[in-house]
Amino acid sequence: MTKPGFRKTRSTGTRAGGRESTEGFLSGALFSQAQILHLMKNEFARSRRHGLPLGCIVLQVDRLPQLVDLYGAELRHAVRTAMAQLVRDKTRGSDLLGTTNDDRYLLLLPHTDLAGTRLVADRLLAAFAGLEVAIDGKPLALCVSVGVSSVVDHKAMFFDTLLAQAESALEDASRAGGSIVRSFGESRLRDASDGPDARRPETGGGQA
């Protein structure tokens, strides 16, 4: 059995007529937002129908808009190419990566529970830390925030709920300073612990 984590993709191969299979990455490139959301909808429906786990990871390079302002749009293209190559090298051929709004990347992990999804996210975070992206020959130190969610007991009714959970975890990771992985469960517990009662200062002992 293949363990979740660093997994080499298998060749996409070709279909009759010379068309490249759409399994995994399309021609080695990222799926567009429309494509990845369509694929997510299909995978989510399959997950609910057969009671299978489905992992969802959303990645975002920290402070990318500010860095693009400094170094130009070429940086955004370089990051996208590097991210696609990194995920392609470290995941299975059945895993699906695409772009969403706000320079975010959506990675779907079929047949992967929350623990396995978190393992993949942690290892991608470590791999990205060693990734070198250079602009005009100048290497830049970049870091990434990662949000994780998974189908749990198939309580989520819609695929976009799963995506919203991962995006909520990503925003929690960004607020924490970036270069970190957060899961949706962690985000909920953290929000609860940061509620009004948690912020209320402790009072002293009884009055004399």
C-alpha positions in Angstrom: 0.0 0.0 0.0 1.3 3.4 -0.9 1.7 5.7 2.1 0.7 9.3 1.8 3.5 11.8 1.5 6.2 12.2 -1.1 4.9 10.1 -4.0 6.2 10.1 -7.6 3.6 10.7 -10.2 3.1 8.2 -12.9 3.1 9.0 -16.5 -0.1 10.4 -17.8 0.2 8.3 -21.0 -1.8 8.8 -24.1 -5.2 7.8 -25.3 -6.3 6.6 -28.7 -5.7 9.3 -31.3 -2.7 10.7 -29.5 -4.6 12.7 -26.8 -3.0 13.0 -23.5 -4.9 11.6 -20.6 -6.5 14.2 -18.3 -5.6 12.1 -15.2 -3.4 14.2 -12.9 -1.9 17.3 -14.5 -3.0 18.4 -18.0 0.1 18.2 -20.2 2.2 18.7 -17.1 0.5 22.1 -16.4 -1.8 23.3 -13.7 -5.5 23.0 -14.0 -7.4 26.2 -14.3 -9.8 27.4 -11.6 -12.8 26.2 -13.6 -11.2 22.8 -14.2 -10.0 22.1 -10.7 -13.4 23.1 -9.2 -15.1 20.8 -11.7 -12.8 18.0 -10.7 -13.3 18.7 -7.0 -17.1 18.5 -7.5 -16.7 15.1 -9.2 -14.3 13.8 -6.6 -16.5 15.0 -3.7 -19.5 13.3 -5.2 -17.5 10.1 -5.6 -16.3 10.3 -2.0 -19.8 10.7 -0.7 -21.3 8.0 -2.9 -18.7 5.3 -2.0 -17.8 6.5 1.5 -14.2 7.3 0.5 -11.9 9.9 2.2 -10.9 13.0 0.2 -8.2 15.4 1.3 -8.1 19.1 0.4 -5.0 21.3 0.6 -4.9 25.1 -0.2 -1.4 26.7 -0.6 -0.5 30.3 -0.8 3.0 31.9 -1.1 3.3 34.4 1.8 3.2 38.1 0.9 3.3 37.3 -2.9 1.4 40.4 -4.0 3.9 42.6 -2.2 6.8 40.7 -3.7 5.3 40.9 -7.2 5.1 44.7 -6.7 8.9 44.7 -6.0 10.1 42.2 -8.6 7.4 42.3 -11.3 4.9 39.8 -12.7 7.8 37.5 -13.7 7.9 36.4 -10.1 4.3 35.2 -10.2 5.0 33.1 -13.2 8.2 31.7 -11.7 6.3 30.8 -8.5 3.6 29.1 -10.4 6.1 27.0 -12.4 8.0 26.1 -9.3 4.9 25.1 -7.4 3.6 22.9 -10.2 6.9 21.1 -10.5 7.2 20.6 -6.7 3.8 19.2 -6.3 4.1 17.1 -9.4 7.3 15.5 -8.1 6.1 14.9 -4.6 2.5 13.5 -5.1 0.7 10.8 -6.9 -0.5 10.9 -10.5 -4.1 10.7 -9.2 -3.7 13.9 -7.1 -5.0 17.0 -8.7 -3.5 20.5 -8.6 -5.0 23.7 -9.9 -5.1 27.5 -9.3 -7.8 29.5 -7.6 -8.3 33.2 -6.9 -5.8 35.2 -5.0 -2.7 33.3 -6.1 -3.9 30.2 -4.3 -3.3 26.6 -5.3 -5.8 23.8 -4.6 -4.5 20.3 -4.3 -7.0 17.4 -4.1 -6.0 14.0 -2.6 -8.4 11.2 -3.4 -8.6 8.3 -1.0 -6.7 10.3 1.7 -7.9 11.0 5.2 -7.2 14.0 7.3 -4.0 12.5 8.9 -2.6 11.5 5.5 -3.6 14.9 4.0 -1.8 16.7 6.9 1.3 14.5 6.3 1.4 15.5 2.7 0.9 19.2 3.6 3.8 19.1 6.2 6.1 17.5 3.7 5.2 20.0 0.9 5.9 22.8 3.4 9.3 21.4 4.1 10.1 20.9 0.4 9.0 24.4 -0.4 11.4 25.8 2.2 14.2 24.3 0.2 12.9 25.6 -3.1 14.9 28.3 -4.9 13.0 30.8 -7.1 15.3 33.2 -8.8 14.5 36.5 -10.6 17.2 38.0 -12.8 19.6 35.6 -11.3 18.8 36.7 -7.8 17.4 33.9 -5.5 14.5 34.8 -3.3 13.6 33.3 0.0 10.0 32.4 -0.1 7.7 30.7 2.3 4.2 29.2 2.0 1.1 28.9 4.2 -1.0 25.8 3.9 -4.6 25.0 4.9 -5.9 21.5 5.2 -9.3 19.9 5.3 -10.8 16.5 4.7 -14.1 14.7 4.3 -14.9 13.6 7.9 -17.8 11.2 8.4 -19.2 12.7 5.2 -21.0 15.4 7.1 -20.2 18.1 4.5 -23.0 18.3 2.1 -21.3 20.3 -0.7 -17.8 20.3 -2.2 -17.4 24.1 -1.7 -17.8 23.5 2.1 -14.7 21.4 2.0 -12.9 24.1 0.1 -14.1 26.8 2.5 -12.8 24.8 5.4 -9.3 24.5 3.9 -9.3 28.3 3.0 -10.3 29.1 6.6 -7.4 27.0 7.8 -5.1 28.8 5.3 -6.2 32.2 6.6 -5.4 31.0 10.1 -2.0 30.0 9.0 -1.4 33.4 7.4 -2.5 35.2 10.5 -0.1 33.1 12.5 2.8 34.5 10.5 2.9 32.1 7.6 5.3 29.3 6.7 3.0 26.9 8.7 0.3 24.3 8.1 -3.1 24.5 9.8 -5.9 22.0 9.6 -9.5 23.0 9.8 -10.0 21.2 13.1 -7.1 23.2 14.6 -8.6 26.5 13.3 -11.9 25.7 15.0 -10.3 24.9 18.3 -8.1 28.0 18.1 -11.1 30.2 17.4 -12.9 28.8 20.4 -9.9 29.3 22.7 -9.6 32.9 21.5 -13.3 33.7 22.3 -14.4 36.4 24.6 -14.2 34.2 27.7 -10.6 33.2 26.8 -9.6 36.8 26.4 -11.1 37.9 29.7 -8.3 38.6 32.2 -8.3 36.5 35.3 -9.4 38.2 38.5 -7.6 38.1 41.8 -8.7 36.2 44.9 -11.7 37.0 46.9 -12.0 40.5 48.4 -10.9 41.1 52.0 
